[in-house]
Amino acid sequence: MASKIRYVSKRNGVYQYIRRVPNSVVNKPVRFEAFFKSQAVFRRSLRTKEQLAAYEAAKIAHEEFELLLAQALGRPSPTRTEPKVALKKVTQADLDTIAEQAKESVIKPVRQSYLRADADPLAAAELERLYHEIEVEAEEIKAASQPGSRSAVFGETMKEHAEWVVKHHHFNAPPGSDEFGLIIAALRSGRAQGYAYVDKLRDGKITPTIPTSASIAKAATGLTLREVVERYKKFKGFGKKPASEIDLSLNIFESVVGNKSLAALTKSDFHRYVEHLADSTVGGKTAGSIKRAVSAQTVKKRLGILCTAINFAISRDWFDRSNPAAGINIDAFVKKPDKAIMPDKRPFKISELNALLKHPWFTGCKSTSETHLPGSHRCSPSAPMAQN
């Protein structure tokens, strides 16, 4: 496959994106240093030995190179295919997923070869090669696992791996922050768990299990609720108003629960969300506006938006559990409205409609700036009558 993907090759069994910086940049020392750190070869480890994963990771590395090249040459930046996504807070669920991904990246190739070794000589040979490679790299792996280490595994340091995770998942975790340190710790923990698993597997101390589709999806994508909602919006192509309603519902959810992965979502998360909505109030911010509790219809709408997005993920096989946002009884959380504040709605009486239609807006105004006074001026449908 490496020969089919431009600029991708293997190094010690790991896929790499390698591309030479053109002379048009090299011959401009200041720009060459600023954008490529005076390195004639742009190299990024794709951090995988799997062909499909390498193909996806190569797209990101290619986009990074093209952007740097455009900046170095003073050209307009190439149009990105992915929409801009707001930076998101790192949650414990994110850290758990990062550790799981790091663990699975170590275990997966060994597990596949182990399960096929007895029936496939090629798989048996690959398993021996993987064992040997882990033994050879054992000291380097151990050194890379120590805090502050600059040792590299799979062609990159722990810090470089963390920088890729931050960029790829749009985390608000700049280098030097506590969040960035937590991401490195999660990577270190996941890799350590992965190598420990491989050691036990080789020594016959554990029986391998085939991961469930849910755990595979979690390790492969780590999709969060926000990522699912963004994909849902993009797929449906919503207009500005419905998109803003979706964003509001998601932002409120994250303020209560956080930006959790689909695999980490529980029914109690949505109970907390509904309870928060039910305790909220609207109105009372302007003269004549009545402060009142959020209606059951509004709570149902906000919950329904997120429930629909998760159903979309289920239909695309990104999630194989029942929808945790479904089947929640809104009436168990939302109190009935106080009729003294919000009486039951009723239709207008004929006398009320006749009185309303006698207003200058309908019979004629004094002028466009004095629409509340009677006159012969007729307001157009687009005139800002309600503002006067």
ChimeraX attribute file (.defattr): number of C-alpha atoms within 10 A of each C-alpha:
attribute: neighborCount
match mode: 1-to-1
recipient: residues
	/A:1	13
	/A:2	15
	/A:3	9
	/A:4	9
	/A:5	13
	/A:6	14
	/A:7	16
	/A:8	23
	/A:9	19
	/A:10	17
	/A:11	12
	/A:12	10
	/A:13	14
	/A:14	17
	/A:15	26
	/A:16	26
	/A:17	25
	/A:18	20
	/A:19	16
	/A:20	12
	/A:21	17
	/A:22	12
	/A:23	10
	/A:24	11
	/A:25	20
	/A:26	18
	/A:27	10
	/A:28	13
	/A:29	12
	/A:30	14
	/A:31	18
	/A:32	22
	/A:33	14
	/A:34	12
	/A:35	18
	/A:36	20
	/A:37	12
	/A:38	17
	/A:39	13
	/A:40	15
	/A:41	12
	/A:42	15
	/A:43	17
	/A:44	21
	/A:45	24
	/A:46	27
	/A:47	19
	/A:48	20
	/A:49	20
	/A:50	16
	/A:51	13
	/A:52	11
	/A:53	14
	/A:54	23
	/A:55	20
	/A:56	11
	/A:57	20
	/A:58	23
	/A:59	12
	/A:60	15
	/A:61	21
	/A:62	17
	/A:63	15
	/A:64	12
	/A:65	20
	/A:66	13
	/A:67	18
	/A:68	16
	/A:69	22
	/A:70	15
	/A:71	16
	/A:72	20
	/A:73	15
	/A:74	10
	/A:75	10
	/A:76	9
	/A:77	13
	/A:78	13
	/A:79	8
	/A:80	9
	/A:81	7
	/A:82	6
	/A:83	8
	/A:84	8
	/A:85	12
	/A:86	9
	/A:87	13
	/A:88	16
	/A:89	16
	/A:90	21
	/A:91	17
	/A:92	16
	/A:93	18
	/A:94	23
	/A:95	20
	/A:96	18
	/A:97	27
	/A:98	26
	/A:99	24
	/A:100	24
	/A:101	24
	/A:102	21
	/A:103	24
	/A:104	23
	/A:105	20
	/A:106	22
	/A:107	19
	/A:108	18
	/A:109	16
	/A:110	22
	/A:111	19
	/A:112	15
	/A:113	20
	/A:114	19
	/A:115	16
	/A:116	14
	/A:117	17
	/A:118	11
	/A:119	9
	/A:120	13
	/A:121	12
	/A:122	12
	/A:123	18
	/A:124	17
	/A:125	13
	/A:126	18
	/A:127	22
	/A:128	15
	/A:129	14
	/A:130	17
	/A:131	16
	/A:132	12
	/A:133	13
	/A:134	17
	/A:135	12
	/A:136	11
	/A:137	14
	/A:138	13
	/A:139	12
	/A:140	14
	/A:141	20
	/A:142	13
	/A:143	16
	/A:144	20
	/A:145	23
	/A:146	13
	/A:147	12
	/A:148	11
	/A:149	13
	/A:150	15
	/A:151	18
	/A:152	17
	/A:153	18
	/A:154	20
	/A:155	18
	/A:156	17
	/A:157	17
	/A:158	24
	/A:159	21
	/A:160	16
	/A:161	20
	/A:162	24
	/A:163	18
	/A:164	15
	/A:165	18
	/A:166	21
	/A:167	14
	/A:168	11
	/A:169	18
	/A:170	16
	/A:171	21
	/A:172	16
	/A:173	22
	/A:174	13
	/A:175	13
	/A:176	8
	/A:177	10
	/A:178	11
	/A:179	19
	/A:180	21
	/A:181	17
	/A:182	17
	/A:183	26
	/A:184	24
	/A:185	20
	/A:186	24
	/A:187	27
	/A:188	23
	/A:189	18
	/A:190	24
	/A:191	23
	/A:192	18
	/A:193	19
	/A:194	21
	/A:195	18
	/A:196	14
	/A:197	20
	/A:198	21
	/A:199	15
	/A:200	13
	/A:201	17
	/A:202	13
	/A:203	9
	/A:204	10
	/A:205	10
	/A:206	12
	/A:207	7
	/A:208	15
	/A:209	8
	/A:210	11
	/A:211	12
	/A:212	10
	/A:213	13
	/A:214	16
	/A:215	19
	/A:216	17
	/A:217	18
	/A:218	22
	/A:219	20
	/A:220	15
	/A:221	15
	/A:222	25
	/A:223	21
	/A:224	21
	/A:225	24
	/A:226	22
	/A:227	16
	/A:228	20
	/A:229	21
	/A:230	17
	/A:231	15
	/A:232	18
	/A:233	17
	/A:234	12
	/A:235	10
	/A:236	9
	/A:237	11
	/A:238	13
	/A:239	9
	/A:240	8
	/A:241	9
	/A:242	12
	/A:243	15
	/A:244	12
	/A:245	14
	/A:246	20
	/A:247	18
	/A:248	13
	/A:249	19
	/A:250	20
	/A:251	15
	/A:252	15
	/A:253	23
	/A:254	17
	/A:255	11
	/A:256	16
	/A:257	16
	/A:258	21
	/A:259	24
	/A:260	24
	/A:261	22
	/A:262	26
	/A:263	20
	/A:264	17
	/A:265	18
	/A:266	13
	/A:267	14
	/A:268	12
	/A:269	18
	/A:270	21
	/A:271	18
	/A:272	15
	/A:273	22
	/A:274	26
	/A:275	17
	/A:276	16
	/A:277	25
	/A:278	21
	/A:279	12
	/A:280	13
	/A:281	12
	/A:282	12
	/A:283	13
	/A:284	11
	/A:285	9
	/A:286	8
	/A:287	7
	/A:288	8
	/A:289	10
	/A:290	13
	/A:291	14
	/A:292	15
	/A:293	20
	/A:294	18
	/A:295	18
	/A:296	19
	/A:297	11
	/A:298	12
	/A:299	22
	/A:300	17
	/A:301	15
	/A:302	21
	/A:303	23
	/A:304	16
	/A:305	17
	/A:306	23
	/A:307	18
	/A:308	16
	/A:309	22
	/A:310	24
	/A:311	20
	/A:312	18
	/A:313	21
	/A:314	15
	/A:315	11
	/A:316	10
	/A:317	13
	/A:318	22
	/A:319	21
	/A:320	17
	/A:321	11
	/A:322	10
	/A:323	19
	/A:324	18
	/A:325	24
	/A:326	16
	/A:327	9
	/A:328	15
	/A:329	11
	/A:330	17
	/A:331	12
	/A:332	10
	/A:333	18
	/A:334	20
	/A:335	14
	/A:336	10
	/A:337	15
	/A:338	11
	/A:339	8
	/A:340	7
	/A:341	11
	/A:342	12
	/A:343	9
	/A:344	9
	/A:345	6
	/A:346	6
	/A:347	6
	/A:348	9
	/A:349	9
	/A:350	9
	/A:351	8
	/A:352	10
	/A:353	10
	/A:354	11
	/A:355	10
	/A:356	12
	/A:357	11
	/A:358	12
	/A:359	15
	/A:360	20
	/A:361	22
	/A:362	13
	/A:363	14
	/A:364	18
	/A:365	20
	/A:366	17
	/A:367	15
	/A:368	15
	/A:369	13
	/A:370	14
	/A:371	24
	/A:372	17
	/A:373	13
	/A:374	17
	/A:375	15
	/A:376	11
	/A:377	16
	/A:378	17
	/A:379	19
	/A:380	10
	/A:381	8
	/A:382	6
	/A:383	12
	/A:384	12
	/A:385	15
	/A:386	8
	/A:387	7
	/A:388	9
